[in-house]
Amino acid sequence: MTYQDDFTLPTELLEQVTEQGLDFIPELIRIVVNTAMQVERQKYLGVSPYERSAERQGHSNGFKPKTVTTRIAPITFDIPQVREGGFYPQALEKGLRSERALMLALAEMYVQGVSTRKVAAITEKLCGSAISSAQVSRAAALLDEGLEPWRSRPLGAVIYLYLDALYEKVRVDGQVRDTAVLIASGVKPDGKRLILGVSVSLGEQELHWREFLLSLVERGLNGVALIISDAHVGLQAARKAVFSGV
């Protein structure tokens, strides 16, 4: 196995996030593809916006909206235009062709956080060329902004609360260690099952579980009638501390 700075989470978990996070996934796809298309236009023109150069191949001419029906929702992209014509970005087609892989990569950002390295890797794959640090930073900031409402969304009543942890190898300060991914899912009174939250931690000690569970309560989690989990000592202690009556 090859260890990387950012570990890859199980596809099953990411599939759950994409299925239950449909409110935020389309906006993230729009941000990434729009960024890649802008990089393509800049490369085509041969210069940065507003830069004067004899090597300029044309001039930017704003954007034209285009709505595309994807597997999850219609998404309106901003297609970069060139005044002299003859340019059409390939990133949109590439993004739609690899839509599932793109969705999983964005779902992983929800769990692990947005990193500029990952943003650069995704956009460079879509546009086929390097992306500047300024463009990466702008895209990362937009992605963080798009993810935050879903990370902190109110939870409301959940009758069945499922708690679990997955362990993945991750390199921390040059050393490979096991890292726990704490996962909470639940069933609403109407029978709908959803991911409530995910937290990356160095272990399953009571402190880590308690902080995670309290964060769910702070987001309005209530009405829990039954908690389903394993018998891990730290988890059980945190359960009793946060949900003493369940």
Secondary structure, 3 states (H helix, E strand, C coil): CCCCCCCCCCHHHHHHHHHHCCCCHHHHHHHHHHHHHHHHHHHHHCCCCCCCCCCCCCCEEEEEEEEEECCCCEEEEEEEEECCCCCCCCHHHHHHHCHHHHHHHHHHHHHHCCCHHHHHHHHHHHHCCCCCHHHHHHHHHHHHHHHHHHHCCCCCECCEEEEEEEEEEEEECCEEEEEEEEEEEEECCCCCEEEEEEEEECCCCHHHHHHHHHHHHHCCCECCCEEECCCCHHHHHHHHHHCCCC
